[in-house]
């Protein structure tokens, strides 16, 4: 069943229930009012007979000669009969129709109070009031309900017709309302199907409404924006990776083909060509490893645990020391952070490798860990202000860096790891020359901070 049909059925059922409940309540109010008037008239007639009984002892007199008019059963003033405590019935002269006497002798003897009841007497629906008058006599006064029943019957028919008309009107109104409400939903669905069929992520749906459907349209457009950016970044990544891989692959292939085709090359020349090919292959390996690091699913959703940030920095420094002759100055204060060890260690290693690449011979690289923050400073030429906003972009290499080894992915990996941990990374010129990189992880609410005496065992 469609949403439109469910909305219409729900609206019609709700309105029908409300209308029917209102009409039923109105019916019972009218019914109570009409029958209440009959009961009031019967009480007045009984009160009149009670006053007669107090002035005409004994009551009723022999032969049922009572100075009170005795109308027939259908009379408007009420049909009267008297009942004694032993169940004897006294009728007016010339009357032969008796009213039911169940429970009436108890009223005559004073064992039961006055009461009303409905009955059918001689084919007539009557309302009967029973009341004690005199010493040992109860009076029954009956009044027909024919007019009341006829009026209630007409009211029921009228209410039924009104209910049917109201339900039909509710169905028409709900159809119009459902069509009006679901029109933007249908338009959004058509736009989504059109975008899915054409693949045109630049298309947008109408989001000018100020209600919830307008909010849905704006959320849909934001989703398309994010998807378009993601697809664009993916295509740019593929294009950049293809471009970066093409050069070392072509160079390595050329060197290997020269070695294969020229078997008479001197040994020294053959070794040089093979060394060049090996260097190009290592460069491709680093590039592919960087791409894999950026594409790792746990880079965006790292599995965090309590780790020693100073230990990670110490391991990265030790690894860089084994691979280069650079001097390192460290100030590693014990610090515990909530992070993914492998991802964070890789980010710190990339910062140190970048500093080693730019650090002149004999100049130290300074690494500091304090308050969930890692700083790496080199004493190189620094970064051109025009390049500073782009150094964390994928495959971006400043003009001065294009002659040095690297793929342009290391700092991009650092930024991705920092953002995945809710932190930041920035680069700025250092006082006295060089560049200062700062990797800052969140402290409040994420487990970062200075090491406490028994927080994490050494």
C-alpha positions, 0 to 999 in steps of 0.5 A, a space after each residue: 500500500 502506498 504512503 498516499 493511500 495509508 495517509 488517506 485511510 488514516 485521515 478518514 478513519 480519524 475523522 470518522 471516529 471523531 464525528 461518530 463519537 460526537 454524534 453518539 454523544 449528542 444522541 444520548 444527550 438528546 435522548 436523556 433530555 427527552 426522557 428526562 421530561 417524561 420522568 419529570 411529568 411522571 413525578 409531578 403526577 405522583 406528587 399530586 396523587 400523594 397530596 390526594 392520598 393525604 386528604 382522602 383516607 382510606 386510599 384508594 377508597 373502595 370501588 376505586 372512586 378517587 377524586 383524581 382523573 384517571 386517563 387511559 393508557 395513552 393519555 398525556 397525564 399518565 395512566 394510573 393504577 394502585 397496588 397494595 402490599 399483597 399485590 392487589 391491583 386497583 384500576 379505575 372504573 371501566 379500565 381493564 389494562 393492568 401495568 406490570 407489578 414486579 417490585 411494586 408491593 415492596 414499594 407499597 409496604 415501604 421496603 423499597 424506594 420509588 423507581 422508574 422502569 420501561 415496559 411494553 403494555 398492550 403493545 405500547 412502549 411506556 415509561 412507568 414510575 412507582 411511588 408509595 402513597 398513603 399508608 399501604 399503597 403504591 401508585 404506578 403511573 405510566 406514560 407512553 414513549 411513542 413520541 420520544 421513540 419516534 423522535 429518536 428514530 428520526 434523530 438516528 437516521 439524521 445522524 447516520 446521514 450526517 455521518 456518511 456525508 462527513 466521512 465522504 467529505 473527509 475522504 475528499 479533503 484527505 485526498 486533497 491534503 495527501 496530494 498537497 503534502 506528498 507533492 514535494 516528496 514525489 518531486 524529490 523522488 523523481 529528482 533522485 531517480 533522474 540523478 540515479 539514471 543520468 549520474 549527474 551529481 550537479 543536479 539539485 532538487 527544490 529546497 525552498 520550502 520552510 517546513 520539514 520537507 524543505 529540510 529534507 530537500 536541503 539535506 538531500 542537496 547537501 548529500 549530493 554536494 558531499 557525494 560530488 566532492 567525494 567522487 571528484 576527490 576520487 577521480 583526482 586521486 586516481 589521476 594524480 596517482 596515475 601521473 605520479 606512477 607513470 614517471 618512475 614506472 617509465 624510467 624503471 622500464 627504460 633502464 631494464 630494457 637497456 640492460 636487457 637489449 645491450 648485453 655488451 654494456 660495461 658492468 659499471 653501467 649495468 649496475 648503475 642502470 639497475 640501481 636507478 631502476 631499483 630506486 624508481 621501484 622503491 619510489 613506486 613502493 612508497 607511493 603505493 604504501 602512501 595510497 594504501 595508508 590513505 585508503 585504509 578504512 581504520 584511518 577514518 574510524 581508528 580503534 582507539 586505546 590508551 597509549 603513551 604518546 612519548 613512546 610512539 615519538 621515541 620509536 619514530 625517532 629511533 627508526 629515523 636515526 637508523 636510516 639517516 645521519 641526522 641529529 635529533 634533540 628530543 624532549 619527550 614528556 610522559 603523556 597518555 592519549 586515547 588513539 590508534 597506535 599504528 595510525 598515530 605512530 605513522 603520522 609522527 614518523 611522516 612528520 619526522 621524515 619530512 623534517 629529515 628531508 629538509 634538515 641541512 647536514 649537521 643541523 638537528 631536528 627537534 622533537 617535543 611531546 607535551 600535553 597531548 601535542 607533538 612538535 617537530 622542528 627542522 632548521 631548513 630553508 622553511 616553506 614558501 608562504 604561497 605553498 603553506 596552505 597546500 602542503 597537506 593536500 594529496 600529491 602536492 609538492 612545492 617547486 623546491 621539493 620536486 627534485 627530492 624523493 617523495 610522493 606528496 602523500 606523507 603530510 596528507 596522511 598526517 592530516 587524515 590521522 589527526 582529523 580521524 582522532 579529532 585533532 589538528 595539524 599545522 605548519 608555521 615558520 619557526 623562529 630563527 629559520 626552518 619549519 615547525 609542525 604541530 600535531 595536537 590531539 584532543 585532551 578533554 573527554 578523550 583520554 589525552 593529557 599528562 601521564 598520571 602516576 599509575 595511568 599506564 604501566 611503563 
